[in-house]
Amino acid sequence: MSIEQTDNFEIPSDPGVLLKIKNGLQTVADSKLRQKAESDLQTETFNKLAEETGVPNRTLRKLATVQAEGMDKARAELDKVEALMFAINKGGLKEAHEANIEFAMNQDKGQAAPVADQV
């Protein structure tokens, strides 16, 4: 068993190693094919739902993300955006800092109430 040298790595000549690489690459190729099929299914489903219900495709995608990831994560992200919008439009830098501290404290306590309502 010899190994041919290339620029950055050595090409294995062991048939067992080559078979392992081939099988691994096939697994990844199969996975990519399934991912593409899942993506196509999601697109078709969103398009059909949007057409049949009148709910925009974009909104349906957001709802699916919330359903998959959970409402707590979506609420936490929205709370952070709300705190930023408050700081930009009303609060100024000092209030933004205070809102961020309040937000962090609420996250530690597991509360999900909007920060702007608390300030």
MARGU-507620 format. One record per residue: residue in one letter; x, y, z of N, C-alpha, C, CB in turn. Coordinates in Angstrom, 2 decimals, decimal comma, always signed. Glycine has a CB too. Layout:
BEGIN
<rec 'A'; <X; Y; Z>; <X; Y; Z>; <X; Y; Z>; <X; Y; Z>>
...
END
This chain:
BEGIN
<rec 'M'; <+0,83; -1,18; +0,00>; <+0,00; +0,00; +0,00>; <+0,87; +1,24; +0,00>; <-0,94; +0,00; +1,20>>
<rec 'S'; <+0,78; +1,99; -1,08>; <+1,51; +3,24; -1,15>; <+0,52; +4,40; -1,13>; <+2,41; +3,29; -2,42>>
<rec 'I'; <+1,02; +5,56; -0,84>; <+0,19; +6,76; -0,80>; <+0,81; +7,78; -1,73>; <+0,06; +7,31; +0,65>>
<rec 'E'; <+0,00; +8,30; -2,67>; <+0,47; +9,33; -3,59>; <+0,36; +10,68; -2,91>; <-0,33; +9,31; -4,92>>
<rec 'Q'; <+1,38; +11,50; -3,02>; <+1,42; +12,82; -2,39>; <+0,79; +13,86; -3,33>; <+2,87; +13,22; -2,04>>
<rec 'T'; <-0,05; +14,71; -2,80>; <-0,59; +15,85; -3,53>; <-0,24; +17,11; -2,77>; <-2,13; +15,72; -3,73>>
<rec 'D'; <-0,78; +18,24; -3,20>; <-0,43; +19,51; -2,56>; <-0,79; +19,56; -1,08>; <-1,11; +20,65; -3,27>>
<rec 'N'; <-2,02; +19,21; -0,74>; <-2,48; +19,42; +0,63>; <-2,82; +18,16; +1,41>; <-3,67; +20,28; +0,60>>
<rec 'F'; <-2,93; +17,04; +0,74>; <-3,28; +15,82; +1,45>; <-2,75; +14,63; +0,67>; <-4,82; +15,72; +1,66>>
<rec 'E'; <-2,80; +13,51; +1,33>; <-2,31; +12,28; +0,70>; <-3,51; +11,46; +0,23>; <-1,42; +11,46; +1,68>>
<rec 'I'; <-3,46; +10,97; -1,00>; <-4,54; +10,15; -1,54>; <-4,35; +8,72; -1,04>; <-4,57; +10,20; -3,10>>
<rec 'P'; <-5,31; +8,19; -0,30>; <-5,16; +6,83; +0,22>; <-5,22; +5,80; -0,91>; <-6,26; +6,53; +1,26>>
<rec 'S'; <-4,48; +4,75; -0,74>; <-4,53; +3,66; -1,72>; <-5,17; +2,41; -1,13>; <-3,12; +3,34; -2,22>>
<rec 'D'; <-5,44; +2,43; +0,17>; <-6,08; +1,30; +0,85>; <-7,53; +1,18; +0,37>; <-6,01; +1,47; +2,40>>
<rec 'P'; <-7,92; +0,05; -0,21>; <-9,29; -0,12; -0,72>; <-10,35; +0,08; +0,36>; <-9,44; -1,50; -1,33>>
<rec 'G'; <-10,07; -0,30; +1,58>; <-11,03; -0,11; +2,68>; <-11,27; +1,36; +2,97>; <-10,54; -0,82; +3,94>>
<rec 'V'; <-10,22; +2,14; +2,95>; <-10,35; +3,58; +3,19>; <-11,10; +4,23; +2,04>; <-8,95; +4,24; +3,37>>
<rec 'L'; <-10,76; +3,84; +0,81>; <-11,45; +4,39; -0,36>; <-12,94; +4,05; -0,34>; <-10,81; +3,87; -1,64>>
<rec 'L'; <-13,28; +2,84; +0,08>; <-14,68; +2,44; +0,17>; <-15,40; +3,25; +1,25>; <-14,80; +0,93; +0,46>>
<rec 'K'; <-14,72; +3,47; +2,37>; <-15,30; +4,27; +3,44>; <-15,61; +5,68; +2,94>; <-14,34; +4,32; +4,66>>
<rec 'I'; <-14,68; +6,28; +2,19>; <-14,89; +7,62; +1,62>; <-16,07; +7,60; +0,65>; <-13,61; +8,13; +0,91>>
<rec 'K'; <-16,08; +6,59; -0,24>; <-17,16; +6,48; -1,22>; <-18,51; +6,36; -0,54>; <-16,93; +5,27; -2,14>>
<rec 'N'; <-18,62; +5,51; +0,48>; <-19,88; +5,33; +1,19>; <-20,30; +6,60; +1,93>; <-19,76; +4,17; +2,18>>
<rec 'G'; <-19,34; +7,27; +2,53>; <-19,64; +8,54; +3,21>; <-20,14; +9,60; +2,25>; <-18,40; +9,05; +3,94>>
<rec 'L'; <-19,49; +9,69; +1,09>; <-19,93; +10,66; +0,09>; <-21,32; +10,34; -0,43>; <-18,94; +10,71; -1,07>>
<rec 'Q'; <-21,63; +9,05; -0,58>; <-22,96; +8,67; -1,03>; <-24,01; +9,04; +0,01>; <-23,02; +7,17; -1,32>>
<rec 'T'; <-23,69; +8,86; +1,28>; <-24,60; +9,24; +2,36>; <-24,90; +10,73; +2,29>; <-24,01; +8,88; +3,73>>
<rec 'V'; <-23,87; +11,54; +2,10>; <-24,05; +12,99; +2,02>; <-24,86; +13,36; +0,77>; <-22,69; +13,72; +2,00>>
<rec 'A'; <-24,57; +12,73; -0,37>; <-25,31; +13,01; -1,60>; <-26,78; +12,67; -1,42>; <-24,71; +12,22; -2,77>>
<rec 'D'; <-27,08; +11,55; -0,79>; <-28,46; +11,16; -0,52>; <-29,15; +12,18; +0,39>; <-28,51; +9,76; +0,12>>
<rec 'S'; <-28,42; +12,64; +1,39>; <-28,96; +13,64; +2,32>; <-29,29; +14,93; +1,59>; <-27,96; +13,90; +3,45>>
<rec 'K'; <-28,39; +15,37; +0,72>; <-28,63; +16,60; -0,05>; <-29,87; +16,46; -0,93>; <-27,41; +16,93; -0,91>>
<rec 'L'; <-30,06; +15,30; -1,50>; <-31,24; +15,05; -2,32>; <-32,52; +15,14; -1,48>; <-31,15; +13,67; -3,00>>
<rec 'R'; <-32,48; +14,57; -0,27>; <-33,64; +14,65; +0,62>; <-33,91; +16,09; +1,05>; <-33,43; +13,76; +1,86>>
<rec 'Q'; <-32,84; +16,85; +1,32>; <-33,00; +18,25; +1,69>; <-33,68; +19,04; +0,57>; <-31,63; +18,88; +2,02>>
<rec 'K'; <-33,27; +18,81; -0,65>; <-33,86; +19,49; -1,81>; <-35,34; +19,12; -1,92>; <-33,11; +19,12; -3,11>>
<rec 'A'; <-35,65; +17,85; -1,75>; <-37,05; +17,41; -1,82>; <-37,88; +18,05; -0,71>; <-37,13; +15,87; -1,72>>
<rec 'E'; <-37,35; +18,14; +0,50>; <-38,05; +18,77; +1,62>; <-38,27; +20,26; +1,33>; <-37,26; +18,59; +2,93>>
<rec 'S'; <-37,26; +20,91; +0,80>; <-37,38; +22,33; +0,46>; <-38,47; +22,54; -0,60>; <-36,04; +22,88; -0,05>>
<rec 'D'; <-38,48; +21,68; -1,61>; <-39,51; +21,77; -2,65>; <-40,90; +21,54; -2,06>; <-39,24; +20,74; -3,76>>
<rec 'L'; <-41,03; +20,57; -1,15>; <-42,30; +20,30; -0,50>; <-42,79; +21,51; +0,29>; <-42,18; +19,08; +0,42>>
<rec 'Q'; <-41,88; +22,14; +1,03>; <-42,25; +23,31; +1,81>; <-42,72; +24,44; +0,90>; <-41,07; +23,78; +2,67>>
<rec 'T'; <-41,99; +24,69; -0,17>; <-42,36; +25,75; -1,10>; <-43,73; +25,50; -1,71>; <-41,32; +25,88; -2,21>>
<rec 'E'; <-43,97; +24,26; -2,15>; <-45,27; +23,91; -2,73>; <-46,39; +24,07; -1,70>; <-45,24; +22,46; -3,27>>
<rec 'T'; <-46,14; +23,65; -0,47>; <-47,15; +23,74; +0,58>; <-47,48; +25,20; +0,89>; <-46,67; +23,03; +1,85>>
<rec 'F'; <-46,46; +26,04; +1,04>; <-46,70; +27,46; +1,33>; <-47,45; +28,13; +0,18>; <-45,36; +28,18; +1,57>>
<rec 'N'; <-47,06; +27,84; -1,04>; <-47,73; +28,44; -2,19>; <-49,21; +28,03; -2,24>; <-47,03; +28,03; -3,49>>
<rec 'K'; <-49,48; +26,76; -2,02>; <-50,85; +26,26; -2,05>; <-51,68; +26,87; -0,92>; <-50,88; +24,72; -1,95>>
<rec 'L'; <-51,11; +26,91; +0,29>; <-51,82; +27,50; +1,43>; <-52,10; +28,98; +1,19>; <-51,02; +27,32; +2,71>>
<rec 'A'; <-51,12; +29,70; +0,67>; <-51,30; +31,12; +0,41>; <-52,42; +31,34; -0,60>; <-50,00; +31,75; -0,10>>
<rec 'E'; <-52,45; +30,53; -1,63>; <-53,47; +30,65; -2,66>; <-54,86; +30,31; -2,11>; <-53,14; +29,74; -3,85>>
<rec 'E'; <-54,93; +29,26; -1,32>; <-56,22; +28,79; -0,82>; <-56,77; +29,60; +0,35>; <-56,11; +27,36; -0,41>>
<rec 'T'; <-55,88; +30,21; +1,14>; <-56,33; +30,90; +2,35>; <-56,25; +32,41; +2,27>; <-55,53; +30,44; +3,50>>
<rec 'G'; <-55,44; +32,92; +1,37>; <-55,25; +34,36; +1,30>; <-54,21; +34,88; +2,28>; <-56,56; +35,05; +1,54>>
<rec 'V'; <-53,65; +34,00; +3,11>; <-52,59; +34,40; +4,04>; <-51,29; +34,44; +3,24>; <-52,48; +33,39; +5,27>>
<rec 'P'; <-50,57; +35,56; +3,31>; <-49,34; +35,69; +2,52>; <-48,32; +34,59; +2,82>; <-48,70; +37,04; +2,76>>
<rec 'N'; <-47,62; +34,18; +1,79>; <-46,59; +33,16; +1,88>; <-45,58; +33,50; +2,97>; <-45,87; +32,99; +0,52>>
<rec 'R'; <-45,17; +34,75; +3,01>; <-44,18; +35,22; +3,99>; <-44,69; +34,99; +5,43>; <-43,87; +36,72; +3,77>>
<rec 'T'; <-45,95; +35,28; +5,66>; <-46,53; +35,08; +6,99>; <-46,60; +33,61; +7,35>; <-47,93; +35,71; +7,06>>
<rec 'L'; <-46,98; +32,79; +6,38>; <-47,03; +31,34; +6,62>; <-45,65; +30,80; +6,97>; <-47,58; +30,61; +5,39>>
<rec 'R'; <-44,62; +31,28; +6,30>; <-43,25; +30,84; +6,61>; <-42,86; +31,22; +8,04>; <-42,25; +31,45; +5,62>>
<rec 'K'; <-43,22; +32,44; +8,45>; <-42,92; +32,87; +9,82>; <-43,66; +31,99; +10,83>; <-43,30; +34,35; +10,02>>
<rec 'L'; <-44,93; +31,71; +10,54>; <-45,71; +30,86; +11,44>; <-45,09; +29,47; +11,56>; <-47,16; +30,75; +10,96>>
<rec 'A'; <-44,63; +28,93; +10,44>; <-44,01; +27,60; +10,46>; <-42,73; +27,62; +11,29>; <-43,71; +27,13; +9,03>>
<rec 'T'; <-41,97; +28,69; +11,18>; <-40,73; +28,81; +11,97>; <-41,06; +28,88; +13,46>; <-39,93; +30,06; +11,54>>
<rec 'V'; <-42,08; +29,68; +13,80>; <-42,48; +29,77; +15,20>; <-42,96; +28,42; +15,71>; <-43,59; +30,83; +15,38>>
<rec 'Q'; <-43,73; +27,71; +14,90>; <-44,22; +26,39; +15,32>; <-43,06; +25,42; +15,51>; <-45,22; +25,84; +14,31>>
<rec 'A'; <-42,07; +25,48; +14,64>; <-40,93; +24,56; +14,72>; <-39,99; +24,90; +15,87>; <-40,16; +24,57; +13,41>>
<rec 'E'; <-39,77; +26,19; +16,12>; <-38,78; +26,61; +17,12>; <-39,39; +26,89; +18,48>; <-38,06; +27,83; +16,64>>
<rec 'G'; <-40,67; +27,15; +18,51>; <-41,34; +27,44; +19,77>; <-41,62; +28,93; +19,93>; <-40,51; +26,95; +20,92>>
<rec 'M'; <-42,70; +29,22; +20,61>; <-43,16; +30,59; +20,79>; <-42,22; +31,38; +21,69>; <-44,55; +30,60; +21,37>>
<rec 'D'; <-41,59; +30,74; +22,66>; <-40,71; +31,46; +23,58>; <-39,54; +32,11; +22,84>; <-40,17; +30,53; +24,66>>
<rec 'K'; <-38,96; +31,39; +21,91>; <-37,84; +31,95; +21,15>; <-38,31; +33,12; +20,29>; <-37,20; +30,87; +20,27>>
<rec 'A'; <-39,45; +32,97; +19,64>; <-39,98; +34,05; +18,81>; <-40,30; +35,28; +19,66>; <-41,25; +33,59; +18,05>>
<rec 'R'; <-40,89; +35,04; +20,84>; <-41,24; +36,15; +21,73>; <-39,99; +36,87; +22,21>; <-42,06; +35,64; +22,93>>
<rec 'A'; <-38,96; +36,13; +22,55>; <-37,71; +36,74; +23,02>; <-37,08; +37,60; +21,93>; <-36,71; +35,66; +23,47>>
<rec 'E'; <-37,10; +37,10; +20,69>; <-36,55; +37,89; +19,58>; <-37,37; +39,15; +19,35>; <-36,51; +37,05; +18,29>>
<rec 'L'; <-38,68; +39,03; +19,43>; <-39,56; +40,19; +19,25>; <-39,35; +41,20; +20,37>; <-41,03; +39,74; +19,19>>
<rec 'D'; <-39,18; +40,72; +21,60>; <-38,93; +41,61; +22,72>; <-37,66; +42,44; +22,49>; <-38,81; +40,81; +24,03>>
<rec 'K'; <-36,64; +41,80; +21,98>; <-35,37; +42,50; +21,72>; <-35,57; +43,55; +20,62>; <-34,26; +41,49; +21,31>>
<rec 'V'; <-36,29; +43,20; +19,58>; <-36,57; +44,15; +18,50>; <-37,39; +45,31; +19,03>; <-37,30; +43,46; +17,32>>
<rec 'E'; <-38,38; +45,01; +19,85>; <-39,23; +46,05; +20,43>; <-38,40; +47,01; +21,29>; <-40,36; +45,43; +21,26>>
<rec 'A'; <-37,49; +46,47; +22,08>; <-36,64; +47,32; +22,92>; <-35,77; +48,22; +22,05>; <-35,77; +46,45; +23,84>>
<rec 'L'; <-35,25; +47,69; +20,98>; <-34,43; +48,49; +20,07>; <-35,26; +49,59; +19,41>; <-33,79; +47,59; +19,00>>
<rec 'M'; <-36,46; +49,25; +18,94>; <-37,32; +50,25; +18,33>; <-37,67; +51,35; +19,32>; <-38,59; +49,60; +17,78>>
<rec 'F'; <-37,94; +50,98; +20,55>; <-38,24; +51,96; +21,59>; <-37,05; +52,90; +21,77>; <-38,58; +51,27; +22,92>>
<rec 'A'; <-35,87; +52,33; +21,84>; <-34,68; +53,14; +22,04>; <-34,44; +54,07; +20,87>; <-33,46; +52,24; +22,25>>
<rec 'I'; <-34,65; +53,58; +19,67>; <-34,43; +54,40; +18,47>; <-35,44; +55,54; +18,40>; <-34,51; +53,53; +17,20>>
<rec 'N'; <-36,70; +55,23; +18,64>; <-37,76; +56,21; +18,41>; <-38,08; +57,11; +19,60>; <-38,99; +55,51; +18,02>>
<rec 'K'; <-37,89; +56,65; +20,81>; <-38,32; +57,43; +21,97>; <-37,25; +57,60; +23,03>; <-39,51; +56,78; +22,60>>
<rec 'G'; <-36,50; +56,56; +23,25>; <-35,74; +56,49; +24,48>; <-34,37; +57,12; +24,48>; <-35,59; +55,13; +24,84>>
<rec 'G'; <-33,67; +57,13; +23,39>; <-32,30; +57,61; +23,41>; <-31,36; +56,57; +23,96>; <-32,20; +58,87; +24,22>>
<rec 'L'; <-30,09; +56,91; +24,04>; <-29,06; +55,94; +24,41>; <-29,17; +55,45; +25,84>; <-27,71; +56,54; +24,20>>
<rec 'K'; <-29,43; +56,35; +26,78>; <-29,52; +55,95; +28,18>; <-30,66; +54,96; +28,38>; <-29,72; +57,18; +29,08>>
<rec 'E'; <-31,83; +55,30; +27,81>; <-32,97; +54,42; +27,95>; <-32,76; +53,10; +27,24>; <-34,21; +55,10; +27,42>>
<rec 'A'; <-32,05; +53,13; +26,10>; <-31,75; +51,89; +25,38>; <-30,92; +50,97; +26,26>; <-31,01; +52,19; +24,05>>
<rec 'H'; <-29,94; +51,53; +26,93>; <-29,10; +50,73; +27,82>; <-29,93; +50,15; +28,96>; <-27,94; +51,59; +28,38>>
<rec 'E'; <-30,79; +50,97; +29,53>; <-31,64; +50,50; +30,62>; <-32,61; +49,42; +30,14>; <-32,43; +51,67; +31,23>>
<rec 'A'; <-33,17; +49,63; +28,94>; <-34,08; +48,63; +28,39>; <-33,36; +47,32; +28,13>; <-34,72; +49,15; +27,09>>
<rec 'N'; <-32,12; +47,40; +27,68>; <-31,34; +46,19; +27,42>; <-31,05; +45,45; +28,72>; <-30,02; +46,55; +26,70>>
<rec 'I'; <-30,74; +46,19; +29,76>; <-30,51; +45,57; +31,06>; <-31,80; +44,92; +31,55>; <-30,00; +46,62; +32,09>>
<rec 'E'; <-32,92; +45,64; +31,43>; <-34,22; +45,09; +31,84>; <-34,55; +43,83; +31,05>; <-35,33; +46,14; +31,66>>
<rec 'F'; <-34,29; +43,87; +29,76>; <-34,54; +42,71; +28,89>; <-33,72; +41,52; +29,36>; <-34,21; +43,05; +27,41>>
<rec 'A'; <-32,43; +41,74; +29,62>; <-31,55; +40,66; +30,06>; <-32,01; +40,09; +31,39>; <-30,11; +41,16; +30,17>>
<rec 'M'; <-32,44; +40,96; +32,29>; <-32,91; +40,49; +33,59>; <-34,17; +39,64; +33,43>; <-33,19; +41,68; +34,52>>
<rec 'N'; <-35,06; +40,06; +32,55>; <-36,29; +39,30; +32,32>; <-35,99; +37,96; +31,67>; <-37,26; +40,10; +31,44>>
<rec 'Q'; <-35,01; +37,92; +30,79>; <-34,62; +36,66; +30,15>; <-34,10; +35,69; +31,20>; <-33,56; +36,90; +29,06>>
<rec 'D'; <-33,31; +36,20; +32,14>; <-32,78; +35,35; +33,21>; <-33,89; +34,79; +34,09>; <-31,77; +36,12; +34,06>>
<rec 'K'; <-34,96; +35,59; +34,26>; <-36,08; +35,16; +35,09>; <-37,06; +34,30; +34,31>; <-36,80; +36,37; +35,66>>
<rec 'G'; <-36,87; +34,21; +32,98>; <-37,78; +33,44; +32,16>; <-39,05; +34,19; +31,79>; <-38,14; +32,19; +32,87>>
<rec 'Q'; <-39,06; +35,51; +32,02>; <-40,23; +36,31; +31,66>; <-40,15; +36,70; +30,20>; <-40,35; +37,57; +32,55>>
<rec 'A'; <-41,29; +36,81; +29,57>; <-41,31; +37,16; +28,15>; <-42,14; +38,41; +27,89>; <-41,85; +36,01; +27,33>>
<rec 'A'; <-42,44; +39,20; +28,92>; <-43,24; +40,40; +28,73>; <-42,44; +41,41; +27,92>; <-43,66; +41,00; +30,10>>
<rec 'P'; <-43,12; +42,16; +27,05>; <-42,42; +43,16; +26,24>; <-41,72; +44,19; +27,11>; <-43,39; +43,85; +25,29>>
<rec 'V'; <-40,50; +44,53; +26,73>; <-39,69; +45,46; +27,50>; <-40,30; +46,84; +27,49>; <-38,28; +45,50; +26,97>>
<rec 'A'; <-40,83; +47,28; +26,34>; <-41,38; +48,62; +26,24>; <-42,51; +48,83; +27,23>; <-41,87; +48,89; +24,82>>
<rec 'D'; <-43,27; +47,80; +27,54>; <-44,36; +47,90; +28,49>; <-43,84; +48,07; +29,92>; <-45,25; +46,67; +28,39>>
<rec 'Q'; <-42,61; +47,65; +30,16>; <-42,06; +47,70; +31,50>; <-41,31; +48,98; +31,78>; <-41,14; +46,53; +31,72>>
<rec 'V'; <-40,91; +49,69; +30,73>; <-40,09; +50,89; +30,89>; <-40,95; +52,07; +31,22>; <-39,27; +51,18; +29,64>>
END
